[in-house]
Amino acid sequence: MDNTKNKNEYDDMLQEGILAMETPVGWSSICLDQTIDYYIECNSITLNHNDDSKNLSN
C-alpha cells in the first residue's frame, strides 16, 4: 500500500514540475566523475605506497 502512495506522490510532483527543479542538469554526471577521480587517486596513492614499502624491505 505504501508503494501506491509513494507512486501517487511521485506522479503528483512530476506533473507539477517539482522534481525538475530539484536536481540541476548534469549534477549526477559531475558527481560520478568526481567520485571516480577520487577513487582513482586513492588507488594510485595506495599502489605507490605499497611499491615504496616493497622497495624499502628489499
PDB file with SEQRES, HELIX, SHEET and CRYST1 records, atoms N, CA, C and O in Angstrom:
SEQRES   1 A   58  MET ASP ASN THR LYS ASN LYS ASN GLU TYR ASP ASP MET          
SEQRES   2 A   58  LEU GLN GLU GLY ILE LEU ALA MET GLU THR PRO VAL GLY          
SEQRES   3 A   58  TRP SER SER ILE CYS LEU ASP GLN THR ILE ASP TYR TYR          
SEQRES   4 A   58  ILE GLU CYS ASN SER ILE THR LEU ASN HIS ASN ASP ASP          
SEQRES   5 A   58  SER LYS ASN LEU SER ASN                                      
HELIX    1 AA1 ASP A    2  GLU A   16  1                                  15    
HELIX    2 AA2 ILE A   18  GLU A   22  1                                   5    
HELIX    3 AA3 TRP A   27  SER A   57  1                                  31    
CRYST1    1.000    1.000    1.000  90.00  90.00  90.00 P 1           1          
ATOM      1  N   MET A   1       0.823  -1.183   0.000  1.00  0.00           N  
ATOM      2  CA  MET A   1       0.000   0.000   0.000  1.00  0.00           C  
ATOM      3  C   MET A   1       0.874   1.256   0.000  1.00  0.00           C  
ATOM      4  O   MET A   1       0.515   2.254  -0.625  1.00  0.00           O  
ATOM      5  N   ASP A   2       2.001   1.221   0.684  1.00  0.00           N  
ATOM      6  CA  ASP A   2       2.903   2.365   0.712  1.00  0.00           C  
ATOM      7  C   ASP A   2       3.457   2.675  -0.672  1.00  0.00           C  
ATOM      8  O   ASP A   2       3.659   3.839  -1.017  1.00  0.00           O  
ATOM      9  N   ASN A   3       3.705   1.621  -1.477  1.00  0.00           N  
ATOM     10  CA  ASN A   3       4.230   1.835  -2.819  1.00  0.00           C  
ATOM     11  C   ASN A   3       3.263   2.637  -3.672  1.00  0.00           C  
ATOM     12  O   ASN A   3       3.681   3.498  -4.446  1.00  0.00           O  
ATOM     13  N   THR A   4       1.986   2.363  -3.535  1.00  0.00           N  
ATOM     14  CA  THR A   4       0.975   3.093  -4.296  1.00  0.00           C  
ATOM     15  C   THR A   4       0.946   4.550  -3.865  1.00  0.00           C  
ATOM     16  O   THR A   4       0.859   5.452  -4.698  1.00  0.00           O  
ATOM     17  N   LYS A   5       1.021   4.773  -2.563  1.00  0.00           N  
ATOM     18  CA  LYS A   5       1.028   6.143  -2.045  1.00  0.00           C  
ATOM     19  C   LYS A   5       2.257   6.892  -2.553  1.00  0.00           C  
ATOM     20  O   LYS A   5       2.149   8.036  -2.996  1.00  0.00           O  
ATOM     21  N   ASN A   6       3.420   6.251  -2.489  1.00  0.00           N  
ATOM     22  CA  ASN A   6       4.647   6.885  -2.964  1.00  0.00           C  
ATOM     23  C   ASN A   6       4.590   7.175  -4.457  1.00  0.00           C  
ATOM     24  O   ASN A   6       5.031   8.233  -4.905  1.00  0.00           O  
ATOM     25  N   LYS A   7       4.046   6.234  -5.229  1.00  0.00           N  
ATOM     26  CA  LYS A   7       3.936   6.439  -6.673  1.00  0.00           C  
ATOM     27  C   LYS A   7       3.005   7.597  -6.971  1.00  0.00           C  
ATOM     28  O   LYS A   7       3.290   8.407  -7.853  1.00  0.00           O  
ATOM     29  N   ASN A   8       1.897   7.689  -6.252  1.00  0.00           N  
ATOM     30  CA  ASN A   8       0.965   8.793  -6.466  1.00  0.00           C  
ATOM     31  C   ASN A   8       1.614  10.129  -6.126  1.00  0.00           C  
ATOM     32  O   ASN A   8       1.430  11.108  -6.849  1.00  0.00           O  
ATOM     33  N   GLU A   9       2.374  10.178  -5.029  1.00  0.00           N  
ATOM     34  CA  GLU A   9       3.071  11.407  -4.659  1.00  0.00           C  
ATOM     35  C   GLU A   9       4.118  11.772  -5.710  1.00  0.00           C  
ATOM     36  O   GLU A   9       4.279  12.941  -6.060  1.00  0.00           O  
ATOM     37  N   TYR A  10       4.821  10.769  -6.204  1.00  0.00           N  
ATOM     38  CA  TYR A  10       5.821  10.996  -7.249  1.00  0.00           C  
ATOM     39  C   TYR A  10       5.159  11.543  -8.504  1.00  0.00           C  
ATOM     40  O   TYR A  10       5.640  12.512  -9.092  1.00  0.00           O  
ATOM     41  N   ASP A  11       4.048  10.923  -8.918  1.00  0.00           N  
ATOM     42  CA  ASP A  11       3.328  11.375 -10.107  1.00  0.00           C  
ATOM     43  C   ASP A  11       2.835  12.808  -9.943  1.00  0.00           C  
ATOM     44  O   ASP A  11       2.903  13.605 -10.879  1.00  0.00           O  
ATOM     45  N   ASP A  12       2.340  13.133  -8.750  1.00  0.00           N  
ATOM     46  CA  ASP A  12       1.869  14.497  -8.491  1.00  0.00           C  
ATOM     47  C   ASP A  12       3.015  15.497  -8.606  1.00  0.00           C  
ATOM     48  O   ASP A  12       2.861  16.551  -9.223  1.00  0.00           O  
ATOM     49  N   MET A  13       4.159  15.172  -8.015  1.00  0.00           N  
ATOM     50  CA  MET A  13       5.305  16.080  -8.072  1.00  0.00           C  
ATOM     51  C   MET A  13       5.823  16.211  -9.497  1.00  0.00           C  
ATOM     52  O   MET A  13       6.241  17.291  -9.915  1.00  0.00           O  
ATOM     53  N   LEU A  14       5.795  15.109 -10.244  1.00  0.00           N  
ATOM     54  CA  LEU A  14       6.266  15.127 -11.625  1.00  0.00           C  
ATOM     55  C   LEU A  14       5.379  16.025 -12.471  1.00  0.00           C  
ATOM     56  O   LEU A  14       5.874  16.807 -13.283  1.00  0.00           O  
ATOM     57  N   GLN A  15       4.077  15.918 -12.285  1.00  0.00           N  
ATOM     58  CA  GLN A  15       3.136  16.737 -13.050  1.00  0.00           C  
ATOM     59  C   GLN A  15       3.268  18.214 -12.702  1.00  0.00           C  
ATOM     60  O   GLN A  15       3.082  19.068 -13.570  1.00  0.00           O  
ATOM     61  N   GLU A  16       3.580  18.525 -11.475  1.00  0.00           N  
ATOM     62  CA  GLU A  16       3.714  19.917 -11.055  1.00  0.00           C  
ATOM     63  C   GLU A  16       5.083  20.495 -11.411  1.00  0.00           C  
ATOM     64  O   GLU A  16       5.308  21.693 -11.237  1.00  0.00           O  
ATOM     65  N   GLY A  17       5.994  19.667 -11.904  1.00  0.00           N  
ATOM     66  CA  GLY A  17       7.319  20.141 -12.277  1.00  0.00           C  
ATOM     67  C   GLY A  17       8.254  20.313 -11.092  1.00  0.00           C  
ATOM     68  O   GLY A  17       9.333  20.889 -11.232  1.00  0.00           O  
ATOM     69  N   ILE A  18       7.856  19.824  -9.938  1.00  0.00           N  
ATOM     70  CA  ILE A  18       8.675  19.988  -8.734  1.00  0.00           C  
ATOM     71  C   ILE A  18       9.983  19.214  -8.855  1.00  0.00           C  
ATOM     72  O   ILE A  18      11.040  19.708  -8.463  1.00  0.00           O  
ATOM     73  N   LEU A  19       9.911  18.004  -9.395  1.00  0.00           N  
ATOM     74  CA  LEU A  19      11.122  17.185  -9.489  1.00  0.00           C  
ATOM     75  C   LEU A  19      12.133  17.781 -10.456  1.00  0.00           C  
ATOM     76  O   LEU A  19      13.338  17.641 -10.248  1.00  0.00           O  
ATOM     77  N   ALA A  20      11.670  18.436 -11.499  1.00  0.00           N  
ATOM     78  CA  ALA A  20      12.582  19.045 -12.463  1.00  0.00           C  
ATOM     79  C   ALA A  20      13.392  20.157 -11.816  1.00  0.00           C  
ATOM     80  O   ALA A  20      14.524  20.415 -12.225  1.00  0.00           O  
ATOM     81  N   MET A  21      12.835  20.809 -10.823  1.00  0.00           N  
ATOM     82  CA  MET A  21      13.523  21.905 -10.154  1.00  0.00           C  
ATOM     83  C   MET A  21      14.471  21.396  -9.072  1.00  0.00           C  
ATOM     84  O   MET A  21      15.349  22.142  -8.636  1.00  0.00           O  
ATOM     85  N   GLU A  22      14.324  20.173  -8.633  1.00  0.00           N  
ATOM     86  CA  GLU A  22      15.116  19.633  -7.531  1.00  0.00           C  
ATOM     87  C   GLU A  22      16.561  19.348  -7.914  1.00  0.00           C  
ATOM     88  O   GLU A  22      17.469  19.629  -7.132  1.00  0.00           O  
ATOM     89  N   THR A  23      16.792  18.799  -9.097  1.00  0.00           N  
ATOM     90  CA  THR A  23      18.127  18.356  -9.478  1.00  0.00           C  
ATOM     91  C   THR A  23      18.630  19.166 -10.663  1.00  0.00           C  
ATOM     92  O   THR A  23      18.024  19.129 -11.734  1.00  0.00           O  
ATOM     93  N   PRO A  24      19.723  19.893 -10.493  1.00  0.00           N  
ATOM     94  CA  PRO A  24      20.278  20.630 -11.628  1.00  0.00           C  
ATOM     95  C   PRO A  24      20.725  19.670 -12.727  1.00  0.00           C  
ATOM     96  O   PRO A  24      21.150  18.551 -12.440  1.00  0.00           O  
ATOM     97  N   VAL A  25      20.632  20.097 -13.958  1.00  0.00           N  
ATOM     98  CA  VAL A  25      21.022  19.267 -15.093  1.00  0.00           C  
ATOM     99  C   VAL A  25      22.513  18.967 -15.007  1.00  0.00           C  
ATOM    100  O   VAL A  25      23.321  19.870 -14.792  1.00  0.00           O  
ATOM    101  N   GLY A  26      22.871  17.714 -15.173  1.00  0.00           N  
ATOM    102  CA  GLY A  26      24.262  17.317 -15.183  1.00  0.00           C  
ATOM    103  C   GLY A  26      24.879  17.075 -13.819  1.00  0.00           C  
ATOM    104  O   GLY A  26      26.045  16.690 -13.734  1.00  0.00           O  
ATOM    105  N   TRP A  27      24.131  17.290 -12.754  1.00  0.00           N  
ATOM    106  CA  TRP A  27      24.706  17.124 -11.418  1.00  0.00           C  
ATOM    107  C   TRP A  27      25.198  15.705 -11.206  1.00  0.00           C  
ATOM    108  O   TRP A  27      26.297  15.505 -10.688  1.00  0.00           O  
ATOM    109  N   SER A  28      24.410  14.722 -11.592  1.00  0.00           N  
ATOM    110  CA  SER A  28      24.790  13.341 -11.306  1.00  0.00           C  
ATOM    111  C   SER A  28      26.041  12.932 -12.080  1.00  0.00           C  
ATOM    112  O   SER A  28      26.874  12.191 -11.557  1.00  0.00           O  
ATOM    113  N   SER A  29      26.182  13.400 -13.308  1.00  0.00           N  
ATOM    114  CA  SER A  29      27.372  13.031 -14.075  1.00  0.00           C  
ATOM    115  C   SER A  29      28.619  13.689 -13.500  1.00  0.00           C  
ATOM    116  O   SER A  29      29.692  13.085 -13.485  1.00  0.00           O  
ATOM    117  N   ILE A  30      28.484  14.922 -13.027  1.00  0.00           N  
ATOM    118  CA  ILE A  30      29.621  15.597 -12.395  1.00  0.00           C  
ATOM    119  C   ILE A  30      30.008  14.874 -11.112  1.00  0.00           C  
ATOM    120  O   ILE A  30      31.191  14.658 -10.846  1.00  0.00           O  
ATOM    121  N   CYS A  31      29.019  14.505 -10.328  1.00  0.00           N  
ATOM    122  CA  CYS A  31      29.276  13.791  -9.074  1.00  0.00           C  
ATOM    123  C   CYS A  31      29.956  12.456  -9.356  1.00  0.00           C  
ATOM    124  O   CYS A  31      30.907  12.082  -8.671  1.00  0.00           O  
ATOM    125  N   LEU A  32      29.472  11.747 -10.354  1.00  0.00           N  
ATOM    126  CA  LEU A  32      30.066  10.456 -10.707  1.00  0.00           C  
ATOM    127  C   LEU A  32      31.513  10.636 -11.150  1.00  0.00           C  
ATOM    128  O   LEU A  32      32.387   9.878 -10.730  1.00  0.00           O  
ATOM    129  N   ASP A  33      31.771  11.627 -11.993  1.00  0.00           N  
ATOM    130  CA  ASP A  33      33.141  11.882 -12.447  1.00  0.00           C  
ATOM    131  C   ASP A  33      34.072  12.192 -11.281  1.00  0.00           C  
ATOM    132  O   ASP A  33      35.190  11.680 -11.222  1.00  0.00           O  
ATOM    133  N   GLN A  34      33.614  13.024 -10.360  1.00  0.00           N  
ATOM    134  CA  GLN A  34      34.443  13.372  -9.208  1.00  0.00           C  
ATOM    135  C   GLN A  34      34.683  12.166  -8.313  1.00  0.00           C  
ATOM    136  O   GLN A  34      35.771  12.008  -7.759  1.00  0.00           O  
ATOM    137  N   THR A  35      33.679  11.321  -8.170  1.00  0.00           N  
ATOM    138  CA  THR A  35      33.823  10.116  -7.354  1.00  0.00           C  
ATOM    139  C   THR A  35      34.834   9.163  -7.979  1.00  0.00           C  
ATOM    140  O   THR A  35      35.686   8.609  -7.285  1.00  0.00           O  
ATOM    141  N   ILE A  36      34.737   8.976  -9.285  1.00  0.00           N  
ATOM    142  CA  ILE A  36      35.680   8.099  -9.984  1.00  0.00           C  
ATOM    143  C   ILE A  36      37.099   8.646  -9.864  1.00  0.00           C  
ATOM    144  O   ILE A  36      38.033   7.896  -9.578  1.00  0.00           O  
ATOM    145  N   ASP A  37      37.264   9.955 -10.082  1.00  0.00           N  
ATOM    146  CA  ASP A  37      38.591  10.570  -9.948  1.00  0.00           C  
ATOM    147  C   ASP A  37      39.155  10.380  -8.546  1.00  0.00           C  
ATOM    148  O   ASP A  37      40.342  10.100  -8.378  1.00  0.00           O  
ATOM    149  N   TYR A  38      38.300  10.534  -7.543  1.00  0.00           N  
ATOM    150  CA  TYR A  38      38.736  10.371  -6.151  1.00  0.00           C  
ATOM    151  C   TYR A  38      39.276   8.958  -5.917  1.00  0.00           C  
ATOM    152  O   TYR A  38      40.352   8.789  -5.344  1.00  0.00           O  
ATOM    153  N   TYR A  39      38.526   7.949  -6.360  1.00  0.00           N  
ATOM    154  CA  TYR A  39      38.958   6.571  -6.122  1.00  0.00           C  
ATOM    155  C   TYR A  39      40.184   6.207  -6.950  1.00  0.00           C  
ATOM    156  O   TYR A  39      41.026   5.434  -6.493  1.00  0.00           O  
ATOM    157  N   ILE A  40      40.297   6.747  -8.152  1.00  0.00           N  
ATOM    158  CA  ILE A  40      41.499   6.502  -8.948  1.00  0.00           C  
ATOM    159  C   ILE A  40      42.712   7.089  -8.237  1.00  0.00           C  
ATOM    160  O   ILE A  40      43.763   6.453  -8.156  1.00  0.00           O  
ATOM    161  N   GLU A  41      42.559   8.311  -7.722  1.00  0.00           N  
ATOM    162  CA  GLU A  41      43.662   8.948  -6.999  1.00  0.00           C  
ATOM    163  C   GLU A  41      44.020   8.158  -5.742  1.00  0.00           C  
ATOM    164  O   GLU A  41      45.200   7.958  -5.452  1.00  0.00           O  
ATOM    165  N   CYS A  42      43.014   7.709  -4.999  1.00  0.00           N  
ATOM    166  CA  CYS A  42      43.281   6.922  -3.785  1.00  0.00           C  
ATOM    167  C   CYS A  42      43.995   5.622  -4.118  1.00  0.00           C  
ATOM    168  O   CYS A  42      44.927   5.229  -3.416  1.00  0.00           O  
ATOM    169  N   ASN A  43      43.567   4.948  -5.184  1.00  0.00           N  
ATOM    170  CA  ASN A  43      44.217   3.705  -5.591  1.00  0.00           C  
ATOM    171  C   ASN A  43      45.654   3.960  -6.020  1.00  0.00           C  
ATOM    172  O   ASN A  43      46.546   3.165  -5.725  1.00  0.00           O  
ATOM    173  N   SER A  44      45.878   5.070  -6.717  1.00  0.00           N  
ATOM    174  CA  SER A  44      47.226   5.416  -7.156  1.00  0.00           C  
ATOM    175  C   SER A  44      48.139   5.655  -5.965  1.00  0.00           C  
ATOM    176  O   SER A  44      49.276   5.185  -5.944  1.00  0.00           O  
ATOM    177  N   ILE A  45      47.647   6.378  -4.982  1.00  0.00           N  
ATOM    178  CA  ILE A  45      48.432   6.645  -3.770  1.00  0.00           C  
ATOM    179  C   ILE A  45      48.735   5.342  -3.037  1.00  0.00           C  
ATOM    180  O   ILE A  45      49.856   5.131  -2.575  1.00  0.00           O  
ATOM    181  N   THR A  46      47.738   4.474  -2.934  1.00  0.00           N  
ATOM    182  CA  THR A  46      47.924   3.189  -2.255  1.00  0.00           C  
ATOM    183  C   THR A  46      48.946   2.331  -2.986  1.00  0.00           C  
ATOM    184  O   THR A  46      49.813   1.725  -2.357  1.00  0.00           O  
ATOM    185  N   LEU A  47      48.849   2.277  -4.318  1.00  0.00           N  
ATOM    186  CA  LEU A  47      49.811   1.486  -5.092  1.00  0.00           C  
ATOM    187  C   LEU A  47      51.222   2.034  -4.941  1.00  0.00           C  
ATOM    188  O   LEU A  47      52.174   1.269  -4.789  1.00  0.00           O  
ATOM    189  N   ASN A  48      51.362   3.349  -4.982  1.00  0.00           N  
ATOM    190  CA  ASN A  48      52.687   3.950  -4.799  1.00  0.00           C  
ATOM    191  C   ASN A  48      53.230   3.665  -3.407  1.00  0.00           C  
ATOM    192  O   ASN A  48      54.421   3.400  -3.244  1.00  0.00           O  
ATOM    193  N   HIS A  49      52.375   3.716  -2.419  1.00  0.00           N  
ATOM    194  CA  HIS A  49      52.800   3.437  -1.045  1.00  0.00           C  
ATOM    195  C   HIS A  49      53.240   1.984  -0.915  1.00  0.00           C  
ATOM    196  O   HIS A  49      54.252   1.695  -0.277  1.00  0.00           O  
ATOM    197  N   ASN A  50      52.481   1.068  -1.519  1.00  0.00           N  
ATOM    198  CA  ASN A  50      52.842  -0.352  -1.468  1.00  0.00           C  
ATOM    199  C   ASN A  50      54.168  -0.607  -2.178  1.00  0.00           C  
ATOM    200  O   ASN A  50      54.991  -1.387  -1.698  1.00  0.00           O  
ATOM    201  N   ASP A  51      54.379   0.054  -3.329  1.00  0.00           N  
ATOM    202  CA  ASP A  51      55.645  -0.096  -4.054  1.00  0.00           C  
ATOM    203  C   ASP A  51      56.814   0.420  -3.226  1.00  0.00           C  
ATOM    204  O   ASP A  51      57.875  -0.203  -3.173  1.00  0.00           O  
ATOM    205  N   ASP A  52      56.609   1.563  -2.580  1.00  0.00           N  
ATOM    206  CA  ASP A  52      57.664   2.122  -1.728  1.00  0.00           C  
ATOM    207  C   ASP A  52      57.990   1.182  -0.570  1.00  0.00           C  
ATOM    208  O   ASP A  52      59.156   1.008  -0.216  1.00  0.00           O  
ATOM    209  N   SER A  53      56.965   0.582   0.014  1.00  0.00           N  
ATOM    210  CA  SER A  53      57.179  -0.349   1.129  1.00  0.00           C  
ATOM    211  C   SER A  53      57.956  -1.580   0.673  1.00  0.00           C  
ATOM    212  O   SER A  53      58.827  -2.066   1.394  1.00  0.00           O  
ATOM    213  N   LYS A  54      57.645  -2.085  -0.518  1.00  0.00           N  
ATOM    214  CA  LYS A  54      58.358  -3.245  -1.050  1.00  0.00           C  
ATOM    215  C   LYS A  54      59.818  -2.901  -1.319  1.00  0.00           C  
ATOM    216  O   LYS A  54      60.714  -3.697  -1.040  1.00  0.00           O  
ATOM    217  N   ASN A  55      60.049  -1.708  -1.863  1.00  0.00           N  
ATOM    218  CA  ASN A  55      61.426  -1.292  -2.162  1.00  0.00           C  
ATOM    219  C   ASN A  55      62.244  -1.130  -0.890  1.00  0.00           C  
ATOM    220  O   ASN A  55      63.436  -1.437  -0.876  1.00  0.00           O  
ATOM    221  N   LEU A  56      61.625  -0.656   0.164  1.00  0.00           N  
ATOM    222  CA  LEU A  56      62.338  -0.488   1.428  1.00  0.00           C  
ATOM    223  C   LEU A  56      62.676  -1.826   2.072  1.00  0.00           C  
ATOM    224  O   LEU A  56      63.711  -1.959   2.724  1.00  0.00           O  
ATOM    225  N   SER A  57      61.814  -2.808   1.892  1.00  0.00           N  
ATOM    226  CA  SER A  57      62.048  -4.111   2.516  1.00  0.00           C  
ATOM    227  C   SER A  57      63.084  -4.928   1.750  1.00  0.00           C  
ATOM    228  O   SER A  57      63.643  -5.882   2.290  1.00  0.00           O  
ATOM    229  N   ASN A  58      63.343  -4.562   0.500  1.00  0.00           N  
ATOM    230  CA  ASN A  58      64.338  -5.294  -0.301  1.00  0.00           C  
ATOM    231  C   ASN A  58      65.662  -4.755  -0.012  1.00  0.00           C  
ATOM    232  O   ASN A  58      66.654  -5.220  -0.573  1.00  0.00           O  
TER     233      ASN A  58                                                      
END                                                                             
